[in-house]
């Protein structure tokens, strides 16, 4: 598409009431995951800690993973290996099931 056509298109969009911003591509997209928001921070148990970070990483059993959180599941990935951990809340505590074993975590202060 020629630069003249692009300029005409942008002018037409501007006059039609559409918002046109020259720096739209440089603005970071904010993705909100309400499930991750409930888990953010550090949780402790007798088995150790689990930390959920805003950058979609998790420190679990002393190792850092990328994670995806959906309702009731934590998907952790590292080096093309993916593990799905079911989780739920019970009376303010976080219960994570890993390999059939349920561990109860309490939010760290």
N, C-alpha and C positions, 0 to 999 in steps of 0.2 A: 504494500500500500504506500503510495507516495506521501511525502511529508505534507503536501498541500491537502490531500484527502484527510489525513489525520487531524490537521489543524481545523478543517471545516467540521469534522465529526465532533471534535472537542468543543468547538464554538456552538454547534447545534445542541449538544448535551447541556452546555452551560445555560443556554437560553431556555431550555425546556424544563428547568427546575431540578434536574438531576445534579447531585453534588459531584463535582469534579475536583480532584486534588492531585497536584503534580507529584506529591510525595507519598501517595497512597501505597506504593510498593515498598517504601522504606519503613513503614509503620509495622511493628511486630503484631502478629495476630495473637490475641489473648484467648486461649481456650480454657474454658472453665469445666472442671470435672468435679461435680458435687460429691461423688463417692471418695475421690482422693482428698478433698477438703476435710472430710470427717476423720480421715486417718492421719493427716499431717502431724509431724512431730515424732517424738520418741516414745515408745511403749516398752515397758520392762516386764520380765517374768523371771522365774527361777532358772529358766533355760537360757536367758540372755536378753538382748534388746533387739528391737526392730525399729528402724527410723525411716519415715516416709518424707521425701523432699518435694518441694514445689516443682523441680525440674524433671519430674517423673522418674526419679531413681529411688532405690530402696537399699538400705543396708540391712541385710538379713543373715543371721548366723555368721556375722563378721565379714561378709562379702557384699560388694556393691553390685547391684543389678539394675537394668532398666525395667520399669514396670508399667503395666496398664491395669487400671482399676475399673471394675464394673460392679454392679450390684451383686454382692456376695462372692466375688472372685478377685484374687490378686494374681496377675500373670507376670511372672518374672522371667527375664531372658538374659542370657550371657553366652557368647560364643556359639550362636545358633542352637542353643539348648533352651527350651521353654518349659516352665513348670507352672501349673495352675494350682493355687492354694485357695480353697474355700475359706471364707471368713464370715463372722457375724458378731454383732454386739449383744451383750447380755449384762444388764444392770451396770452399764457404764464401762464394762470391760470388753476387750477385744479378744475374740477366740479365733485362732488360726489353726486350720487342719493341714498337716503336712505328713503325707505317707500314712494316713490313718490315725495319727497321733494329734490330739487337740491340745494346744498350749494356750493358756490364759494370760493375757498381757494387761497391765494397768498403765494408763497414761502417766508419763514422767512429769514431775512438776516443772 
